[in-house]
Structures are given as C-alpha cells and as structure tokens.
Amino acid sequence: MSGQSLLSISPNIQAPLDPGFIPAILATRSYRNAAAASRKTTTFKIALEREHGLVSRSDLEIFLPGSAYDQETLRIIERHIKFLVWAWGGWKIWVSGPEAFCQEVAQWYAPGGKRTFDAQLMQKVYEKPFVVERVTPDEMPEFREMGSRIGGHFDGCRIGFDLGASDYKVAAVVDGNPVFSTEIPWDPVKQQDPNYHYSYIAAGLRQAAEKMPRVDAIGGSSAGIYIANQPKIASLFRSIPEEQFHNKIKPMFLQLQQEWGVPLIVINDGDVTALAGSLSLNKAAMLGIAMGSSEAAGYLNPQGRITGYLNELAFAPVDFCEYAAVDEWSGDTGVGALYFSQQAVNKLAPAVNIVFPADMPLPERLKVVQAKVNDGDRAAEQIFETIGVYLGYTLPYYAEYYEYENVLILGRVTSGRGGEIIFQKAREVLSQEFPEEAQRIVLLMPDEKSRRVGQAVAAASLPEIG
C-alpha cells in the first residue's frame, strides 16, 4: 500500500450522486488501524487554548517520520487540527511531536499558509494573534474546561430572548413556566445604526419585565459567534460599520447587564437549540445539527452542560476526497457546509439535470427540489439520499470529537419527504456500517413535544442565579 491509498477508502454504501465521497471516519480509521498494526508510532500531542485559559486536548497516534506514509500522516494531522479549530475554537495551538510535522502545522497557520483563513477568523473571534507553539510533552497544557453549568436553570423570574433575522422573540418565565411570550418584527440585517439594535432589544426586555414582579436573570440566543457575551462574528450586525460594531455592538450586552443589574448570558443559537431539545425530551449528551442556508450546530455534554465550544461545523471537514467541492468562503474542500445545507442541495442538483435560473436564491432552489420529491421525482430523491449517506457516515466521525448519544436534526433541508429520505438513508448507513453506533445514537427530529420548550424560554434558563 503506498501513496494516498491508505486514506482513499470507498464506502460500502455509495452516495448516489457523489461517487468520489471518502467519509472522514473511514479514512481516519484506516490510518489508525495501519499505524497500530505497524507498532512504529509516536504520539502527536495537540491542545487548543481559547478564552479564559480554557484548554481542550485531542492527541493522535501517528507513524514515525520517515515511514512510507508521511504524506498520509500530514493529511491526518491537518484535517484533525482543522476540525478541532472549528469544533472547539481557540487562538493558540500547542503541538508536541516530531519536529518536521510541528513545523508543517506552523506553516499551515502562518500568513499565506493553507489555513490562513482559519487563523484570521480565530484571531478576529478571540482578539489575539493566532499562535502555533511547539513544546515538549511535559510542557503541554492540561485539559481545562468550563466549571460552571450554563443552562437548565429555571428558578426565579427570568427573561429569555432569541434574535432572528426577521423577528425577535422574547419570553417572561417564572419558576420554569412561561407567563408571557411574543414575537417582535424587526429588520436588523440591513441596519447600519447600532442604536436600532439596542433600542429594539431593550424595548423587548422591558416588555417581558412588565409581566413579572421582578427580573432575576436574562438569557439570550442569537446566530453568530459569541465569546463572554460579546458578538465576534454575527450576521445580524453585518451592515454595521466596523468601528461602530467594535464600539457599540460588541459591548451592547455587557451594557444591558449593567443596566439591569442581574446575571445575563448570550450564546450561539445552535447551542440553545440543543438545550431546548434536551429540556423538552429530557435527554442530555445532545448534538444539534441544523441544515439551513449553511450547517449550524450546538452541543450539550452528558452532564447537560453547554461547553462553550464554537461548534462551527460548517467549516469542519467531513470528506477526504481531494477533489471534493470547494467552499467559496474558506477556500477549503470537503467541509460540512457543502454536505448538510441548502448548499449541498444546490451542489448535487446538476447531477440529476436540475438547472436553476442564475439569480434564484438558495431557499427557492431548495423549494423547487423539494416539490419534485413530493411529486415522486426519482432523480430528485437521489439528492436527499446522497445527503443521508453523508450524514450516516459523518455522525460516527462527529462522535470522535463530541460525546453524544442523541442527535437533533432540523432545518429547511429536512422538511417534508426529503427529510424522511435523509433520515432513512442515514439510519441504513449506521445500521449496516456502524452497528455499535447505531445502537447508541438516537436520531431525533423536532415534533410538537420537542418544540414545547421554545428557543426564548430555553435561553431564559442560561444564567445561574446567585
């Protein structure tokens, strides 16, 4: 075995419209098994540091340098670290291992390197220079995660809110019971004045507060990356000039917390979606995946805690095929956004001769394909079968990075007959290819029960009082 063949593992269940798909889980297990059999291995230690000195660790057992598999080793290291960066987040990568491999990692994330996009985005998120540091094994930092529980607190009088692109939901919750909820129409994406956002959010909080004798805590949900209650990258505020974003939007929730004088937490809506599902279904160890315009994700660990991970799986690799489709934003291949979103439907449609007008937006393209599926169009059904194969092979790969037993799948792509096909195919892959995972992993779709705890109500439970 030589060259790239060690990682070029074809799945037993083919993706109907993507014959080149190489599931990341098959490639990594192939490498892992070969390395273990050789016994000529070493440990490549990897840690990521993010805000407040939090550290995540995930080491690799790799072939010693100079083997016939140096290129495969570098590919495994690169894809693994790439996944860690977007799943967990961080401004610093610590590495300990063979010097040549450590130098490669540093070059990837240096200006002009293949992972420059990732480094620049993390630098913006954490507001620190992105660093790769090689250390000795004894100098590797220890695992250090969040010590406090975020979410699942319903004592007292709480306000919860969820900031969407077309409406802003707010709820008043007393000892776990919603006593008031409403949707406030707004149009934040086009607004260039930060006072627009502040005034709408503040008015909604006051409206909820009027329904309770007091306010003990406030929790919020919003699309984007939030660190320590500050939006770092958020589509809702994308029209705000950069200086105004820095001076007005970033400290906005800190200012609101000071004004109200109570605990206030705002986090990514993906995590709150997972929390809402967990609270409704009374299940922890939950991974939420939303297939919308892109792929969004949220995670609750087995203790029912939100971890503070980024969970930006749209940029995390799932396909080892070197000729996989290229993500136009990051410039990388085989990342989740092109496999679990409207972009995936658009990518696959030409393979069954479905052609769209050039100016048709992705949501409308999805509707066209879904209508064909609902009418029994066999060719269109293969699009969702392909996404189902992607999902079936990717869930065990996600399990390499997240300790979960329940998967909540939602989003426009999963609506109607197409969603049923995705689920059916994913379950088929799991049962045939990963029987142990199939017994452990429960796939869930939102129903009336799981919608009972809404996003804003779940957000209200984020802060701990006292």
C-alpha positions in Angstrom: 0.0 0.0 0.0 1.5 3.3 -1.0 0.7 6.9 -1.9 -2.7 8.2 -0.9 -4.4 4.8 -1.0 -4.3 4.4 2.8 -6.8 7.3 3.0 -8.8 6.5 -0.1 -11.4 4.2 1.4 -14.6 3.9 -0.7 -17.8 3.4 1.4 -19.8 0.2 1.1 -22.9 2.3 0.7 -22.2 4.8 -2.1 -23.5 8.3 -2.1 -25.7 8.1 -5.3 -24.7 11.5 -6.7 -21.2 11.7 -5.3 -19.1 8.6 -6.1 -15.9 10.3 -5.0 -17.1 10.8 -1.4 -14.5 9.5 1.1 -16.0 9.6 4.5 -13.6 11.1 7.0 -14.4 8.4 9.5 -13.3 5.6 7.1 -10.0 7.4 6.2 -9.1 8.1 9.8 -9.9 4.6 11.0 -7.9 3.1 8.1 -4.9 5.2 9.0 -5.3 4.4 12.7 -5.5 0.7 12.2 -2.5 0.7 9.9 -0.4 2.7 12.4 -1.4 0.4 15.3 -0.5 -2.7 13.3 2.9 -1.3 12.4 3.9 -0.6 16.0 6.2 2.1 14.6 4.3 5.0 16.0 4.6 8.0 18.3 2.1 10.3 19.9 1.4 13.7 18.4 0.1 15.8 21.2 -2.4 18.6 20.3 -4.1 21.2 22.5 -6.2 24.3 21.7 -6.4 27.3 24.1 -9.4 29.6 23.9 -10.9 32.3 26.2 -10.1 32.5 29.9 -7.3 29.9 29.6 -9.7 27.1 28.7 -7.9 24.2 27.0 -9.1 21.2 25.0 -6.8 18.2 24.2 -7.0 15.6 21.4 -3.8 13.7 20.6 -3.1 11.4 17.7 -1.1 8.2 17.3 0.9 8.6 14.1 3.5 6.8 12.1 7.1 7.8 13.0 8.6 10.2 10.5 10.4 8.6 7.5 7.8 5.9 7.0 6.1 5.3 3.6 3.1 7.2 4.9 4.5 10.7 5.8 2.0 12.4 3.4 -0.9 10.5 4.8 0.3 11.4 8.3 0.4 15.1 7.4 -3.1 14.9 5.9 -4.5 13.2 9.1 -2.9 15.8 11.3 -4.0 18.7 9.1 -7.7 17.5 8.9 -7.7 16.7 12.6 -6.5 20.1 13.7 -8.8 21.8 11.2 -11.8 20.0 12.8 -10.6 20.9 16.3 -10.3 24.6 15.4 -13.8 24.9 14.2 -15.5 22.5 16.6 -13.8 23.7 19.8 -12.3 27.1 18.8 -9.1 28.6 20.0 -6.5 31.3 19.4 -3.5 29.1 20.2 -2.5 25.6 19.0 0.0 23.7 21.2 1.8 20.8 19.5 4.3 18.3 20.7 5.8 15.7 18.4 8.3 15.2 15.5 9.9 18.5 14.6 9.1 18.2 10.9 5.4 17.7 11.5 5.2 20.5 14.0 6.9 22.8 11.5 4.3 21.9 9.0 1.5 22.8 11.3 3.1 26.2 12.0 3.4 26.8 8.2 -0.3 25.9 7.6 -1.5 28.6 10.0 1.1 31.2 9.2 0.2 34.2 6.9 -0.1 32.9 3.4 -0.4 29.3 4.6 -3.2 26.9 3.6 -5.1 27.6 6.8 -4.7 31.4 6.8 -8.5 31.8 6.6 -8.9 29.8 9.7 -6.2 31.7 11.6 -7.6 35.1 10.6 -11.1 34.2 11.7 -10.0 32.8 15.0 -7.9 35.9 15.5 -11.0 38.0 15.0 -13.1 35.9 17.3 -10.6 35.8 20.2 -8.9 39.2 19.5 -5.5 37.8 19.9 -2.7 36.9 17.4 -3.2 33.3 16.3 -0.2 31.2 17.5 1.2 27.8 16.9 3.7 26.8 19.6 5.8 23.7 19.8 6.6 22.4 23.2 8.0 19.3 24.9 5.5 16.6 26.0 5.9 17.7 29.7 5.1 21.3 28.7 1.7 20.5 27.1 -1.1 22.3 28.9 -3.6 20.2 30.9 -7.3 19.8 29.9 -9.3 22.7 31.4 -13.0 23.2 30.6 -15.8 25.4 31.9 -16.5 24.7 35.5 -20.0 26.3 35.8 -23.2 24.9 34.4 -24.8 27.0 31.7 -28.5 26.3 31.0 -31.3 24.4 32.7 -31.8 26.9 35.5 -35.5 27.8 35.9 -35.6 29.3 39.4 -36.8 32.8 39.8 -38.1 35.4 37.4 -36.3 35.3 34.1 -36.3 36.9 30.7 -35.3 34.9 27.6 -34.9 36.2 24.1 -34.0 34.8 20.7 -32.7 37.2 18.0 -33.7 36.1 14.5 -33.3 37.8 11.1 -37.0 38.7 10.7 -38.3 38.6 14.3 -37.1 38.9 17.8 -38.7 36.5 20.3 -38.9 37.4 24.0 -40.4 35.5 26.9 -41.1 36.0 30.6 -40.5 32.8 32.7 -41.4 32.4 36.3 -40.0 29.3 38.0 -39.9 27.5 34.7 -43.3 28.5 33.5 -43.7 30.9 30.6 -46.1 33.6 31.6 -45.6 35.7 28.5 -44.1 35.4 25.1 -44.2 37.4 21.9 -42.5 38.0 18.5 -41.4 41.4 17.7 -40.9 42.1 13.9 -37.6 43.8 13.0 -35.1 44.0 10.2 -31.7 44.0 11.8 -29.5 42.8 8.9 -29.9 46.0 6.8 -29.5 48.4 9.7 -26.3 50.5 9.8 -27.2 52.3 13.0 -26.3 50.3 16.2 -28.9 52.2 18.2 -31.6 50.4 16.1 -30.5 47.1 17.6 -30.0 48.3 21.1 -33.4 50.1 21.2 -35.3 47.0 19.9 -33.6 44.6 22.3 -34.0 46.9 25.3 -37.7 47.5 24.5 -38.4 43.8 24.3 -36.7 43.2 27.6 -38.8 45.9 29.2 -42.0 44.4 27.7 -41.2 41.0 29.3 -40.2 42.6 32.6 -43.6 44.2 32.9 -45.2 40.7 33.2 -43.3 39.7 36.3 -42.8 41.1 39.8 -39.0 41.3 39.3 -36.2 40.2 37.0 -33.6 37.8 38.4 -31.7 36.8 35.2 -31.7 37.3 31.4 -30.6 34.8 28.8 -30.4 35.2 25.1 -29.9 33.3 21.8 -28.5 34.7 18.6 -26.9 33.5 15.4 -23.1 34.1 15.3 -20.1 33.5 17.4 -20.3 34.9 20.9 -17.5 35.0 23.5 -18.1 36.2 27.0 -21.4 37.9 26.0 -19.8 39.7 23.1 -20.7 39.1 19.4 -17.5 38.5 17.5 -18.9 37.4 14.1 -22.7 37.7 13.7 -24.8 38.1 10.5 -27.5 40.1 12.3 -25.0 43.0 12.6 -23.2 42.7 9.3 -24.3 46.1 8.0 -22.8 47.9 11.0 -19.6 49.8 10.1 -16.6 48.1 11.7 -15.8 50.9 14.1 -19.4 51.1 15.3 -19.5 47.4 15.6 -16.5 47.5 17.8 -17.6 50.5 19.9 -21.3 49.9 20.2 -22.4 46.3 19.3 -19.7 44.3 21.0 -20.3 45.8 24.4 -24.1 46.0 24.0 -25.0 43.0 26.1 -22.4 44.0 28.8 -24.1 47.4 28.9 -27.6 45.8 29.2 -26.3 43.6 32.0 -25.0 46.6 33.9 -28.3 48.4 33.4 -30.4 45.5 34.6 -28.0 44.5 37.4 -28.7 40.8 37.0 -26.8 37.8 35.5 -27.1 37.9 31.7 -25.8 35.4 29.2 -26.0 35.4 25.4 -24.8 32.5 23.4 -25.0 31.0 19.9 -28.5 29.9 18.8 -27.2 26.4 17.9 -26.4 25.6 21.5 -29.7 27.0 22.6 -31.5 24.8 20.1 -29.7 21.8 21.5 -30.6 22.9 25.0 -34.3 23.4 24.1 -34.4 19.9 22.6 -32.7 18.5 25.7 -35.1 20.2 28.1 -38.1 19.0 26.1 -37.0 15.4 25.6 -35.3 15.2 29.0 -32.1 14.0 27.3 -28.5 15.1 27.7 -25.5 14.3 25.5 -27.2 16.1 22.7 -25.7 17.2 19.3 -28.0 19.5 17.3 -27.5 19.9 13.6 -29.5 22.5 11.6 -29.4 22.1 7.8 -30.4 25.6 6.7 -28.6 28.1 4.4 -25.4 26.6 6.0 -24.8 24.0 8.6 -25.2 25.1 12.2 -24.6 23.0 15.3 -25.0 23.0 19.1 -23.9 20.6 21.8 -24.7 19.6 25.3 -22.4 17.3 27.1 -23.5 14.2 29.1 -23.9 16.3 32.2 -26.3 18.6 30.3 -23.9 21.5 30.1 -23.2 23.9 27.3 -19.4 23.6 26.8 -18.5 27.0 25.2 -17.2 25.2 22.1 -17.6 27.1 18.8 -19.4 24.2 17.1 -18.9 25.9 13.7 -19.2 22.6 11.9 -19.9 24.3 8.6 -16.1 24.7 8.3 -15.2 21.3 9.7 -14.0 18.6 7.2 -16.1 15.5 6.6 -14.9 14.3 3.2 -11.3 13.3 2.5 -11.6 13.4 -1.3 -9.0 15.8 -2.6 -11.3 16.8 -5.4 -14.4 17.5 -3.3 -16.3 20.7 -3.8 -14.7 23.9 -2.7 -16.3 26.1 -0.1 -16.3 29.6 -1.6 -15.8 31.4 1.6 -13.0 29.4 3.3 -11.5 28.0 0.1 -11.3 24.5 1.6 -12.7 21.3 0.3 -15.0 18.7 1.9 -16.3 20.9 4.7 -19.7 20.5 6.3 -21.5 23.5 4.7 -21.4 21.7 1.3 -22.9 18.5 2.8 -25.6 19.5 5.3 -27.3 22.6 4.0 -29.1 24.2 1.1 -25.6 24.5 -0.5 -25.5 20.7 -0.6 -28.8 20.5 -2.5 -27.5 23.1 -4.9 -24.2 21.3 -5.4 -26.0 18.0 -6.2 -28.8 19.2 -8.3 -26.8 19.4 -11.6 -26.1 15.7 -11.3 -29.7 14.9 -12.0 -30.1 17.7 -14.6 -32.0 20.1 -12.3 -31.0 23.6 -13.5 -31.9 26.8 -11.8 -32.0 30.4 -13.0 -28.7 32.1 -12.2 -30.3 34.7 -9.9 -32.5 32.2 -8.0 -31.6 32.3 -4.3 -30.8 29.0 -2.4 -34.0 28.8 -0.4 -36.0 29.0 -3.7 -33.8 26.3 -5.3 -34.5 24.1 -2.3 -38.2 24.6 -2.7 -38.0 23.5 -6.4 -36.2 20.3 -5.5 -38.5 19.5 -2.5 -41.6 20.0 -4.8 -40.1 17.5 -7.2 -39.5 15.0 -4.4 -43.0 15.4 -3.1 -44.3 14.7 -6.6 -42.3 11.4 -6.6 -39.5 12.5 -8.9 -37.0 9.7 -8.5 -34.0 11.7 -9.7 -34.7 14.5 -7.2 -35.0 11.9 -4.4 -31.3 10.9 -5.0 -30.2 14.4 -3.8 -31.6 13.6 -0.4 -30.4 10.0 -0.4 -26.9 11.4 -1.0 -27.2 13.8 1.9 -28.5 10.9 4.0 -25.4 8.9 3.1 -23.2 11.9 4.0 -25.0 12.1 7.4 -24.8 8.4 8.2 -21.0 8.3 7.6 -20.4 11.7 9.4 -22.2 11.1 12.7 -19.6 8.5 13.8 -16.9 11.0 12.8 -18.6 13.7 14.9 -18.6 11.2 17.8 -14.8 11.3 17.7 -15.0 14.9 18.9 -18.3 15.1 20.8 -19.5 12.7 23.5 -23.2 12.4 22.5 -26.0 9.9 22.3 -28.8 12.0 20.8 -28.8 13.9 17.5 -31.5 16.5 16.9 -31.7 17.2 13.1 -33.6 20.2 11.9 -33.6 23.0 9.3 -35.3 23.6 6.0 -33.5 20.9 4.2 -35.1 18.3 6.4 -38.7 19.4 5.7 -41.2 17.1 4.0 -40.4 13.9 2.1 -36.8 14.9 1.6 -36.1 14.9 5.3 -37.7 11.5 5.6 -35.3 10.2 2.9 -32.3 11.7 4.7 -33.2 10.0 7.9 -34.0 6.7 6.3 -30.6 6.6 4.4 -28.6 7.8 7.5 -30.1 5.0 9.6 -29.4 2.5 6.9 -25.7 3.5 6.8 -25.4 3.5 10.6 -27.1 0.0 11.0 -25.0 -1.6 8.2 -21.6 0.1 8.6 -21.6 1.1 12.3 -23.8 -1.3 14.2 -22.4 -0.3 17.6 -23.0 3.4 16.9 -26.5 2.6 15.5 -27.4 1.1 18.9 -26.1 4.1 20.8 -27.0 7.1 18.7 -30.6 8.2 18.6 -31.7 10.4 15.7 -34.4 12.9 16.5 -36.5 15.4 14.5 -38.4 18.3 16.1 -42.0 17.4 16.8 -44.7 19.0 18.9 -43.0 17.7 22.1 -39.6 18.9 21.3 -41.0 22.3 20.3 -42.7 22.7 23.7 -39.7 24.5 25.1 -39.1 27.3 22.7 -35.8 29.0 21.9 -36.5 32.1 24.0 -37.7 30.0 27.0 -34.7 27.8 26.8 -32.5 30.9 26.6 -34.0 32.2 29.8 -32.5 29.2 31.7 -28.9 30.0 30.7 -27.8 32.1 33.7 -27.3 30.8 37.2 -28.7 33.0 39.9 -26.6 33.7 43.0 
